[in-house]
Amino acid sequence: MGLRPVAEMQFIDFISCAYDMLTNYVATAAHRRDFSTPMVVRGPCGGYVRGGPFHSQNPEAAFLHTPGLKIVYPATARDARAHQVPRSATEDPVLYLEHKWLYRRIKEQLPRARRS
């Protein structure tokens, strides 16, 4: 229908419940049936920020070699901003992971965004 949904997960640790659907159906749909699935699954990941054992995982390795699935993992605030536009422009599904360290500790002054 022309929309690009963004599924926001509170903790990316729980993406394992969607692993089969994302890797075997969503990511490969464009290659199997010429049916693109331009969606984004976004969520915080990473440890060492008092998240406990169930809120501190980095599951990107499980998805890394999935054909048709793009992974975005910004390292700075500038990276995060730069990846906002490209993730919505692709026809492939995108797994957008943000380390919780970025939320709480990395601060950076960014220039104002240009409006198009």
N, C-alpha and C positions, 0 to 999 in steps of 0.2 A: 504494500500500500504506500510505499515511498518513505516510511518512517524508519528511523534508526534508533531502536530501543537501547537504553542503558540500564542494565540490571545492577543495582548497587547492593553489595553484600556487606553486612556489618563486619564480618571477619571472613577473610578469604579461605580460612581453614576449612570452612564448610563446603567449599566448592567440590570436594571429593564426591559428594552426593550427586553432582551433575557431571562428573567426569565422562561417563559413558555417552551421555547425550551430546556433550560438547565435542568430544573427539571423534565419535563414530557417525554422528548425524549432522550437527551444525557445521563443523569445520569442513566436512567433505561434501556437503550438499552441492556446492558450485562445481565440483569435479564429477560428481556422480550424475546429476540431473540438470546441470546448468541453472541451478537455483541458488542465487546468492543469498547470504544471510548476514547483512550488514548490522551486526549488533555488538555491543560492548558489555563485558562483564567486568565490573570495577570493584575493587575492595582493598582494604588495608592488610598488610602482611608483615611478617618479621618478628623477631624476638628482641630480648634485652630491653624491653620497655614495660616490664611488670604485667605481661599479658597472661601469664600462666601457661601450662602445657597445651591447652586447647585453643589458645588465641595467639600463638607465636610461631606458626609454621610458615614455611616458604615453599609452596607447592608448585612453583613454576617449572621445576625440572620434569615433573610428570607430564607437562603439556608441551615442552620445548620442541619435540620432534614430531608434532602433529601437523600433517600437511593441511594447509588452508587456514590455520589459526595463527594470528599474529600476537606477539606478547610485547607489551610496553611496560618498562620498569624504570621510571625517572629516578635520577640520583640527586637532583637539586630542584629548588623551586622553579628555576628557569627551565629546566628539562620538562617539568610537569606542565608548565604553561605551553611550551613549544609542542608538546604532544597532544594538546587538546584539539587542535584543528585536524591534524592528519588522522586521528583515530575515528573521526566522524566522516572522513572523506573516502575511506576504503570500503570496498564491497565485501571484504572478508570479516569474519568475526574477530574481535580483539579482546584479549585478556589484559586488562589494565591494572597492574599491581602497584600499590603505593606503600612503601615501607613506613611503618608507624613512626620511625625516627624522623621522617620528613615533617610529620604533623606537629611534633612537639619541640624539636630542637633545632632544626635548620631554618634559619630566617634569612631572608634576602630581599632587598629592595628591587622591585622590578619596574621597568618603565610602563606607563599606562598602555593598555591594549588599544590598538588602532581599530576603529570601527570601519567596516566595509560597506 
